[in-house]
Amino acid sequence: MSRKYKFRANGKLYFISFAVVYWIDVFIRNEYKNELLESWKYFQKEKGLEVYAWCIMTSHIHMIIGSESQNLKDIVRDMKSYTSGRLRKSIAENPIESRREWKLWMMERASEKNGNNKGWQFWLQHNQLIGLSNAAITK
């Protein structure tokens, strides 16, 4: 579903925010935050993602990102897909995750409401996106 937030040009910085389905507080555990950070490192090294600032909240992420070499829309799409699989696996395999069944059930439930996903969904599909340029901010 489009919310009119679009990447307009490569080489530009963007503030982006994306959230876990149902705003589940996944990132209260350090192992999940670390999994996210390792994934970002991979995308920086392999895909040309430039990360200028970030804030991991309990259920959502804020970042200032850019890319000179690659299409940022594709990078974010692939990054969300990649991190969702890794984070879901980490949740499923974490022996001390007290709410594992509930979290996995919520991800399955979100998928049932979204025809674009099969079996489970980790991230909400839309991204809050604001283009940044010099002192001006544009949408």
C-alpha positions as CSV (number, residue, x, y, z in Angstrom):
1,M,0.0,0.0,0.0
2,S,1.5,3.3,-1.1
3,R,1.6,6.1,1.4
4,K,3.3,8.5,-1.0
5,Y,6.7,8.1,0.6
6,K,9.1,7.6,-2.3
7,F,12.8,7.6,-2.8
8,R,13.3,10.4,-5.3
9,A,17.0,10.2,-6.1
10,N,20.2,8.3,-5.4
11,G,23.0,10.3,-3.7
12,K,20.5,12.0,-1.5
13,L,20.1,11.3,2.3
14,Y,16.8,10.1,3.7
15,F,15.3,9.8,7.1
16,I,13.5,6.5,7.2
17,S,11.4,4.8,9.9
18,F,10.0,1.3,9.8
19,A,8.2,-0.8,12.4
20,V,7.6,-4.4,13.4
21,V,4.0,-5.7,12.7
22,Y,1.6,-4.8,15.5
23,W,4.4,-2.8,17.0
24,I,5.7,-5.9,18.8
25,D,8.6,-4.9,21.1
26,V,11.2,-7.2,19.6
27,F,14.2,-5.0,20.3
28,I,14.1,-5.2,24.1
29,R,16.6,-8.1,23.8
30,N,20.2,-7.3,22.9
31,E,20.6,-10.4,20.7
32,Y,17.9,-9.1,18.3
33,K,19.5,-5.6,18.2
34,N,22.8,-7.2,17.5
35,E,21.3,-9.3,14.7
36,L,19.9,-6.1,13.2
37,L,23.3,-4.3,13.4
38,E,25.1,-7.3,11.8
39,S,22.6,-7.2,8.9
40,W,23.2,-3.5,8.4
41,K,27.0,-4.1,8.3
42,Y,26.4,-6.7,5.6
43,F,24.4,-4.2,3.5
44,Q,27.0,-1.5,4.0
45,K,29.7,-3.8,2.8
46,E,27.9,-5.7,0.0
47,K,25.1,-3.4,-1.2
48,G,26.5,0.1,-0.8
49,L,24.2,1.2,2.0
50,E,25.5,4.3,3.8
51,V,24.2,4.7,7.4
52,Y,24.7,8.1,8.9
53,A,22.6,7.8,12.1
54,W,20.3,5.2,13.6
55,C,18.1,4.7,16.6
56,I,16.7,1.3,17.5
57,M,13.5,1.6,19.5
58,T,11.7,-1.4,21.1
59,S,9.4,-1.9,18.1
60,H,10.7,0.3,15.3
61,I,13.8,1.8,13.7
62,H,14.8,5.3,12.7
63,M,17.7,5.8,10.3
64,I,19.4,8.4,8.2
65,I,20.7,6.6,5.1
66,G,21.9,7.1,1.6
67,S,23.7,5.3,-1.3
68,E,25.8,6.7,-4.0
69,S,26.2,3.5,-5.9
70,Q,22.9,1.6,-5.7
71,N,19.1,2.2,-5.8
72,L,18.1,2.9,-2.2
73,K,14.6,1.6,-2.8
74,D,16.0,-1.8,-3.7
75,I,18.5,-1.7,-0.8
76,V,15.8,-1.0,1.8
77,R,13.5,-3.7,0.3
78,D,16.2,-6.3,0.4
79,M,17.4,-5.2,3.8
80,K,13.9,-5.5,5.3
81,S,13.5,-8.9,3.7
82,Y,16.9,-10.1,4.9
83,T,16.6,-8.8,8.4
84,S,13.1,-10.2,8.8
85,G,14.2,-13.7,8.0
86,R,17.2,-13.5,10.4
87,L,15.2,-11.9,13.2
88,R,12.3,-14.4,12.9
89,K,14.8,-17.3,13.0
90,S,16.5,-15.8,16.1
91,I,13.2,-15.5,17.9
92,A,12.2,-19.0,17.0
93,E,15.5,-20.5,18.1
94,N,16.0,-18.4,21.3
95,P,15.6,-20.7,24.3
96,I,15.1,-17.8,26.7
97,E,12.5,-16.0,24.6
98,S,9.5,-16.1,27.0
99,R,7.0,-14.8,24.3
100,R,8.3,-16.8,21.4
101,E,5.0,-18.5,20.5
102,W,3.0,-15.3,20.8
103,K,5.5,-13.3,18.7
104,L,5.6,-15.9,15.9
105,W,1.8,-16.2,16.1
106,M,1.4,-12.4,15.6
107,M,3.8,-12.5,12.6
108,E,1.7,-15.3,11.1
109,R,-1.5,-13.4,11.8
110,A,-0.1,-10.3,10.1
111,S,0.7,-12.4,7.0
112,E,-2.8,-13.6,6.8
113,K,-4.0,-10.0,6.4
114,N,-1.4,-9.2,3.7
115,G,-1.4,-11.0,0.4
116,N,2.2,-10.0,-0.3
117,N,3.5,-12.4,2.4
118,K,3.3,-16.1,2.7
119,G,3.4,-17.6,6.2
120,W,4.7,-14.7,8.2
121,Q,5.4,-11.0,8.2
122,F,8.0,-9.2,10.4
123,W,8.0,-5.6,9.2
124,L,5.1,-3.4,8.4
125,Q,5.3,-2.9,4.6
126,H,5.3,0.9,4.4
127,N,8.2,3.1,5.4
128,Q,8.1,6.6,6.8
129,L,10.4,8.4,4.5
130,I,11.6,12.0,4.4
131,G,14.2,13.3,1.9
132,L,17.0,15.4,3.4
133,S,18.8,18.1,1.5
134,N,21.1,20.7,2.9
135,A,19.0,22.7,5.5
136,A,15.7,22.0,3.7
137,I,13.5,18.9,4.4
138,T,11.3,17.6,1.6
139,K,8.8,14.7,1.3
